Amino acid sequence: MSAKVAQQARELLLKEYRGVLSTHSKSMPGFPFGSVVPYCLDAEGNPLILISRIAQHTHNLQKDPKCSLLVGERDAEDVQAVGRLTVLAQAHKLDEPALVEAAAERYYRYFPESSNYHKAHDFDFWVLKPVRHRYIGGFGAIHWVDHLSLANPFAGKAELSMIEHMNSDHANAIAHYVQLSGLPQGTAQMVGIDSEGMHLRIGQGLHWLPFAVPCNTPIQVREALVFLARADQWPARESAQG
């Protein structure tokens, strides 16, 4: 399995923000139980979800934490000709206050409306720690991927600082990114930055835009954002080798 395949699979996980969570049914033993959940990636690059304690899938995970998350390209006319990814994982509920606080800070940026029902109801953050991935990039492009997650080098104060700076001081640059990349028009807010790109929120939708080359320091991110603000077309991303 090449590094390029892992990159393509990870890009799909970054581009999308909802999937089908399949758990082992507690009330109907032996049957899988599927439900739609929104997600974002945590500091380690693993799917982070917020689910109700009374939900069926939560009861299922409490009995058996083995699960899968199926993610497919949104708005695809032919679902068999586009990418889809199944993340086979062990689900872990976050209990430590510091971990819950970090998860909430990140998740609420991506899904701000969730803070209301999280406070009003019994919801918990769970992280899906991958065991293996099944990635299909289209007809005949079928791969098992063992290692896909990539930790975010900016997670925490560094990422939050960059995001707040861009949203408060460089709204015009963000609007240019939207126009340049052909995203739906509307007021955009930056909600996340990772080494491979950035997440913008437009209305209720989340959109990930890749950097041309990976950025591993805040200075490299700044250089990439300035370059994009001056570009007249979105640059092609360099593919991973190997």
C-alpha positions in Angstrom: 0.0 0.0 0.0 1.6 3.3 -1.1 1.8 6.6 0.7 -0.2 8.1 -2.1 -3.2 5.8 -1.3 -3.0 6.7 2.4 -3.0 10.4 1.4 -6.0 10.0 -0.8 -7.9 8.1 1.9 -7.0 10.7 4.5 -8.1 13.5 2.2 -11.5 12.0 1.9 -11.8 11.8 5.7 -10.8 15.5 5.8 -13.1 16.6 3.0 -16.2 15.0 4.6 -17.7 15.7 8.0 -20.5 13.1 8.3 -20.7 9.3 7.9 -22.6 6.2 8.9 -21.6 4.8 12.3 -22.2 1.1 12.5 -22.3 -0.6 15.8 -23.2 -4.0 17.2 -26.9 -4.0 18.2 -27.5 -4.6 21.8 -31.3 -5.1 21.4 -30.9 -7.3 18.3 -27.8 -9.3 18.9 -25.9 -10.3 15.7 -27.3 -7.5 13.7 -25.3 -4.3 12.7 -26.9 -1.0 13.6 -26.2 2.1 11.4 -26.7 5.7 12.2 -25.6 9.0 10.7 -23.2 11.1 12.7 -21.2 14.3 12.1 -17.5 14.2 13.0 -14.3 16.2 12.9 -10.8 15.0 13.4 -9.1 15.3 16.8 -5.5 16.3 17.5 -4.3 12.9 16.5 -6.3 12.8 13.3 -8.9 10.4 14.5 -12.7 10.9 14.1 -14.3 12.7 17.0 -18.0 12.4 17.6 -20.6 13.8 20.0 -23.4 11.4 20.9 -26.3 11.2 23.3 -26.2 8.8 26.2 -29.8 7.7 25.4 -29.0 7.0 21.7 -29.1 3.4 20.5 -25.6 3.5 19.1 -24.3 4.7 22.5 -25.8 1.8 24.3 -24.3 -0.5 21.6 -20.8 1.0 22.0 -21.0 0.7 25.8 -21.5 -3.0 25.4 -19.1 -3.5 22.4 -16.8 -0.6 21.4 -15.9 -2.2 18.1 -17.5 -0.2 15.3 -17.0 1.3 11.8 -17.5 4.7 10.2 -18.4 4.7 6.5 -17.5 8.0 4.7 -18.3 8.7 1.1 -17.9 11.7 -1.2 -20.9 14.0 -0.9 -23.3 14.8 -3.8 -21.9 11.9 -5.9 -24.0 11.0 -8.9 -22.5 7.5 -9.1 -21.5 6.4 -5.6 -19.7 3.4 -7.0 -17.3 5.5 -9.1 -16.1 7.8 -6.4 -14.1 7.4 -3.2 -15.4 5.9 0.0 -13.7 4.9 3.2 -14.6 2.5 6.0 -12.8 3.2 9.3 -12.8 0.0 11.5 -12.2 1.3 15.0 -12.5 0.9 18.7 -14.6 3.7 20.2 -13.4 5.4 23.4 -15.5 7.7 25.5 -13.6 10.8 26.8 -13.9 11.2 30.5 -10.8 13.1 31.6 -11.8 16.8 32.0 -8.8 18.1 30.0 -9.5 15.8 27.1 -13.2 16.7 27.1 -12.4 20.4 27.2 -10.0 20.1 24.2 -12.5 18.0 22.3 -15.3 20.5 23.0 -13.2 23.5 21.9 -12.4 21.8 18.6 -15.8 20.2 17.9 -17.8 23.4 18.6 -15.7 25.3 16.0 -16.8 22.8 13.4 -20.4 22.4 14.7 -21.3 25.5 16.8 -24.9 24.6 17.2 -23.9 21.4 19.0 -22.8 23.4 22.1 -26.5 24.1 22.9 -27.7 20.6 23.0 -24.5 19.3 24.6 -25.2 21.6 27.5 -28.9 20.9 27.6 -28.8 17.1 27.3 -26.6 14.2 28.2 -24.0 14.0 25.4 -20.5 12.7 25.5 -17.5 12.9 23.2 -16.2 9.7 21.8 -13.0 9.2 19.7 -12.9 6.4 17.1 -9.4 4.9 17.3 -8.7 3.2 14.0 -7.7 -0.4 13.8 -7.7 -0.7 10.0 -9.2 1.1 7.0 -10.8 0.0 3.7 -10.4 2.6 1.0 -12.0 2.4 -2.4 -10.9 5.1 -4.8 -13.2 4.1 -7.6 -13.7 1.1 -9.8 -10.9 -1.4 -9.2 -9.0 0.9 -6.8 -9.5 -1.1 -3.6 -7.0 -1.1 -0.7 -6.6 -2.0 2.9 -4.8 0.8 4.8 -3.3 0.1 8.1 -1.9 3.6 9.0 -3.8 6.6 7.9 -4.2 9.0 10.8 -1.9 12.0 10.9 -1.5 14.1 14.0 -2.2 17.8 13.7 1.0 19.7 14.6 -1.0 22.9 15.4 -3.8 21.4 17.5 -4.5 23.6 20.5 -3.3 27.2 21.1 -1.3 27.5 17.9 -4.2 26.5 15.7 -6.7 28.6 17.6 -4.4 31.7 17.3 -4.1 31.3 13.5 -7.8 30.8 13.1 -8.8 33.8 15.2 -6.2 36.0 13.4 -7.5 34.9 9.9 -11.2 35.4 10.8 -10.7 38.8 12.5 -8.0 40.4 10.2 -8.1 38.6 6.9 -11.8 38.0 6.0 -11.0 39.2 2.4 -8.3 36.5 2.0 -10.8 33.8 3.2 -13.4 35.1 0.7 -10.7 34.9 -2.0 -10.0 31.2 -1.0 -13.7 30.5 -1.5 -13.8 32.1 -4.9 -10.6 30.6 -6.0 -11.6 27.1 -5.1 -15.1 27.2 -6.5 -16.8 26.6 -3.1 -20.4 27.7 -2.6 -20.7 31.4 -2.2 -21.4 32.8 1.3 -19.8 34.2 4.4 -16.9 31.8 5.3 -15.2 31.3 8.6 -12.0 29.4 9.1 -12.5 26.6 11.7 -9.5 24.4 11.4 -5.9 24.2 10.1 -3.8 21.0 9.8 -0.5 20.3 8.1 -2.3 19.5 4.8 -4.9 22.2 4.6 -7.6 24.2 6.2 -11.3 23.8 7.0 -13.8 26.6 6.1 -17.4 26.7 7.3 -19.9 28.2 4.9 -23.5 28.2 6.3 -24.0 24.6 7.7 -21.4 23.1 5.3 -17.8 22.3 6.0 -15.1 22.4 3.3 -11.5 21.3 3.4 -9.0 23.1 1.1 -5.5 21.5 0.6 -2.2 23.3 0.7 0.0 22.6 -2.3 2.7 21.2 0.0 2.4 20.1 3.7 3.0 22.8 6.3 4.7 21.7 9.5 5.3 25.1 11.2 3.2 28.2 11.7 5.6 30.1 9.5 5.0 27.7 6.7 1.2 28.0 7.2 1.5 31.8 7.0 3.5 31.6 3.8 1.0 29.2 2.3 -2.0 31.4 3.2 -0.3 34.5 1.8 0.6 32.7 -1.4 -3.1 31.6 -1.8 -4.3 35.1 -1.1 -2.3 36.4 -4.1 -3.0 33.4 -6.4 -5.2 33.5 -9.4 -5.9 29.8 -9.4 -5.9 27.1 -6.7 -2.5 25.2 -7.0 -2.4 21.5 -7.6 -1.4 19.5 -4.5 1.8 17.5 -4.6 1.1 13.8 -4.2 2.9 11.7 -1.6 5.5 9.3 -2.9 6.0 5.7 -2.2 
